[in-house]
Amino acid sequence: MMLTRFLIITALLFSAGLSFSSEQNPRINGVQVFVLNKSYDGDMDAFFSGLKAKGYDTVMLRVFHNGGDRYHFAGENADCKSGVYFKTDRACVVRDVLGEASVSARKNGMRIYAWMATRSLSFLKTPEHMEKVFTPEGTAEGYGASVFDKEVRAELKGLFADLAKYDIDGILFQDDFIMRYAEGASDDAVALYEAETGNKLAYDTLFSCSGSYPVTRVSNACGETFLYWVRWKNAKLMDFFGELKSSAMAVNPDMKFAANVYYETPIDKTKGLAWYSQSIQSMLAAGFDYLAVMGYHDQIATEMRKETDEAVDVLYEMAENLVAAADDENRIILKLQITSFDKKRKIDDSQIDLLCRMTADYPGISRVLVPVNSLSDIKDICFSN
């Protein structure tokens, strides 16, 4: 009788569309903060308690400041044109916003993640530390600081260890933890590749098949030679992630790690590797607890020249592929865009309705609204639990 009642109750719960979060990787219903509104300066509780009341449970807060970024609370710091929002001796400390936020998060029973950059940190992007790209003429400066540079690696590991000293739940890796198409031409990268593989690297062996530069299509690269190289770059990034994770977990063994994922990566494995040295399978295998895929439908519509409903269809394809790859749906975070990045306006209600219907079809997937800098950015819509 007891077993029968249990089975009936379980069946009723599932038929009601309820999902169960795993204890190890709980489902996230959160927001990502770019720039905290000045109204919360000195009153962080108002922000966190307001989110809690609306049914959100997690905040992913930007804790890095690059040149040209807006400051939290509409503030400024003449001494810190770039730096971080947490205590460290390794960078200019703009303000200890993470300390303020973590206290308020705990007071209001919410999870908090530090959203941290790596290769794009302004104070690491100095000429001697930059990665290089292959060009027909030789090499040129790449996208960000080199993960093959020992000093860069040491600085980042130190920063991650300092983050772990805070009462936070985890770290969200910025979308700069990648290597772009032609990056990997620095002396350190080339020397390591040749030492590990016995193969020489040069523009001609990687890109001359295209007949033009820059290369825009994977098919323009030089077949298996190129693909072997980008798989190697991906492996090196995952190795370095392991070092960063170890640095943080040595301080706080309960830390979780989330990776920003480009929308192309779960749709086309080859493009994900070629364009970003990014792979769903490798990130899961390396130990990322969550994959935060940037399902920005408005951006997708613009870049892929699609109508809104077609862009939402892309989100369905992404979700299907990600659910199939992960052992736990909770580990997939679908990041949903509520502000148009290029038009600087709120996404209209009709598009929000499409996103509501889409996410309702995947009740087990975690979700994060982007960006939320003020309670006024969100309405009592379907994303509130």
Secondary structure, 3 states (H helix, E strand, C coil): CHHHHHHHHHHHHHHCCCCCCCCCCCCCEEEEECCCCHHHCCCHHHHHHHHHHCCCCEEEEECEECCCCCCHHHCCCCCCCCEECCCCCCCCECCCHHHHHHHHHHHCCCEEEEEECCCCCCCCCCHHHEEEEEECCEEEEEEEECCCCHHHHHHHHHHHHHHCCCCCCEEEECCCCCCCCCECCCHHHHHHHHHHHCCCCCHHHHHHHHCCCCCCCHHHCCHHHHHHHHHHHHHHHHHHHHHHHHHHHCCCCCCEEEEEECCCCCCCHHHHHHHHCCCHHHHHHHCCCEEEEEECHHHHHHHHCCCHHHHHHHHHHHHHHHHHHCCCHHHEEEEEECEECCCCEECCHHHHHHHHHHHHCCCCCEEEEECCCCHHHCCCCCCCC
